[in-house]
Amino acid sequence: MSILSNIFKQDKGGLIEKADKLVYAANFLATSMREPLEKKYPIIKQIDEEKFITVLTVAHVYWAVQALGSIKPKPDKAKRDELLKIIESEIIRWNSNGSTYVKDCAAFVERGIRNSTLADLESNKQLANDLLGTWAVWNLTGSSPSTDDELNIVRFIGVAVSDYMLAWWRV
């Protein structure tokens, strides 16, 4: 059984186990995204590997935290708070600034959604993906994405992270 299938295995463990493993899985997924992105977009080779992994790990963790709201059945406030506390503890253990980075990502994405004029859910989902990708590329390059490659990377990151993490909480 591969590491990835082990991480995403749905018939083992519960939400607490998932919360405990989230940062590890996010870091694994972030690391595994670099090579395909480098092959398609050579600009990625110019980005420090540690910075890349940090930014993409944070993006994955942020998206998984957002996905908590779509769990069925929805956890009560006490369970949600417990899961968030575990995640925060793990992200800080992974990187002492990890919690701050996740909050920065959240503020960026949520501000973009709040300022949006999109009305339908599907458009807002794509907007959220693009905002997440924009936050990542901005933090990787130090400026707002503007080239065709940077804009394509925005979409790639947003969709990939969303696809991976929306299923994270299935047990």
Stockholm file with secondary structure:
# STOCKHOLM 1.0

chainA/1-171         MSILSNIFKQDKGGLIEKADKLVYAANFLATSMREPLEKKYPIIKQIDEEKFITVLTVAHVYWAVQALGSIKPKPDKAKRDELLKIIESEIIRWNSNGSTYVKDCAAFVERGIRNSTLADLESNKQLANDLLGTWAVWNLTGSSPSTDDELNIVRFIGVAVSDYMLAWWRV
#=GR chainA/1-171 SS CCHHHHHHCSSSCCHHHHHHHHHHHHHHHHHHHHHHHHHHCGGGGGSCHHHHHHHHHHHHHHHHHHHGGGCSSCCCHHHHHHHHHHHHHHHHHHCTTHHHHHHHHHHHHHHHHHTCCCCSHHHHHHHHHHHHHHHHHHHHHSSCCCSHHHHHHHHHHHHHHHHHHHTTTCC
#=GC SS_cons         CCHHHHHHCSSSCCHHHHHHHHHHHHHHHHHHHHHHHHHHCGGGGGSCHHHHHHHHHHHHHHHHHHHGGGCSSCCCHHHHHHHHHHHHHHHHHHCTTHHHHHHHHHHHHHHHHHTCCCCSHHHHHHHHHHHHHHHHHHHHHSSCCCSHHHHHHHHHHHHHHHHHHHTTTCC
//
